[in-house]
């Protein structure tokens, strides 16, 4: 991780179909919900089960932090092993 000092925080996220999947893996992705201070197009690295095992538009509460990969675009990261809350 390129931002080791960023704190983890609770974030609401949702599954969605991106307008373009160029450079992305899979059809369904996860993004931060509006009104939390994160861009709506920010990517979220998380458990694939959030995108694959729940209906499109499902919201989740995760523990995540802002990071980047060696100076690239910021994204939210949570471990795929950590529990998350399904909000519906």
C-alpha positions as CSV (number, residue, x, y, z in Angstrom):
1,X,0.0,0.0,0.0
2,X,1.3,3.4,-0.9
3,X,-0.5,5.3,1.9
4,X,0.3,3.5,5.1
5,X,-0.7,6.3,7.4
6,X,-4.2,6.7,6.1
7,X,-6.8,5.7,8.8
8,X,-9.4,3.0,8.3
9,X,-13.0,4.3,8.6
10,X,-16.5,2.9,8.1
11,X,-17.8,3.6,4.6
12,X,-21.1,2.9,2.9
13,X,-20.6,1.4,-0.6
14,X,-23.0,0.0,-3.2
15,X,-22.8,-2.3,-6.2
16,X,-23.3,-0.9,-9.7
17,X,-22.7,-1.4,-13.4
18,X,-20.0,1.0,-14.6
19,X,-20.6,2.9,-17.8
20,X,-17.3,1.5,-19.2
21,X,-15.5,-1.7,-18.1
22,X,-12.4,-0.9,-20.0
23,X,-9.5,-1.9,-17.8
24,X,-11.8,-3.4,-15.1
25,X,-12.5,-7.0,-14.3
26,X,-16.1,-8.2,-14.2
27,X,-19.4,-6.5,-14.9
28,X,-20.5,-5.4,-11.4
29,X,-18.3,-3.1,-9.3
30,X,-18.5,-1.4,-5.9
31,X,-18.4,2.3,-5.4
32,X,-18.8,4.7,-2.4
33,X,-22.4,5.9,-1.8
34,X,-22.9,9.6,-2.3
35,X,-22.6,12.1,0.5
36,X,-19.5,10.7,2.2
37,X,-16.8,12.9,0.7
38,X,-15.5,10.3,-1.8
39,X,-15.9,10.7,-5.6
40,X,-18.8,8.6,-6.9
41,X,-16.5,7.1,-9.5
42,X,-13.8,6.0,-7.0
43,X,-13.0,2.3,-7.2
44,X,-13.3,0.0,-4.1
45,X,-11.0,-3.0,-3.7
46,X,-13.0,-5.5,-1.7
47,X,-14.4,-9.1,-1.5
48,X,-15.7,-10.2,-4.9
49,X,-18.7,-11.8,-3.1
50,X,-20.1,-8.3,-2.6
51,X,-20.4,-7.9,-6.4
52,X,-21.2,-11.5,-7.2
53,X,-23.5,-12.8,-4.5
54,X,-25.9,-9.9,-4.0
55,X,-28.4,-8.0,-6.3
56,X,-27.2,-5.0,-8.2
57,X,-27.6,-1.9,-6.0
58,X,-27.1,-3.6,-2.7
59,X,-25.4,-1.4,-0.1
60,X,-22.8,-2.5,2.3
61,X,-20.9,-1.0,5.3
62,X,-17.2,-1.7,5.2
63,X,-14.1,-0.7,7.1
64,X,-11.8,0.8,4.4
65,X,-9.0,3.3,3.8
66,X,-8.0,5.5,0.9
67,X,-4.8,4.3,-0.8
68,X,-3.2,4.1,-4.2
69,X,-0.8,1.9,-6.0
70,X,2.6,3.5,-6.2
71,X,1.2,7.0,-6.9
72,X,-1.7,5.9,-9.1
73,X,-5.4,6.9,-8.7
74,X,-6.8,6.8,-5.2
75,X,-9.2,4.0,-4.3
76,X,-10.8,2.6,-1.2
77,X,-9.3,-0.7,0.1
78,X,-10.7,-3.3,2.5
79,X,-9.4,-6.8,2.9
80,X,-11.5,-9.5,1.1
81,X,-11.2,-11.5,4.4
82,X,-12.9,-8.9,6.6
83,X,-16.6,-9.0,7.5
84,X,-18.9,-6.5,6.0
85,X,-22.5,-5.5,6.8
86,X,-25.2,-6.0,4.2
87,X,-27.6,-3.1,4.3
88,X,-29.9,-4.1,1.4
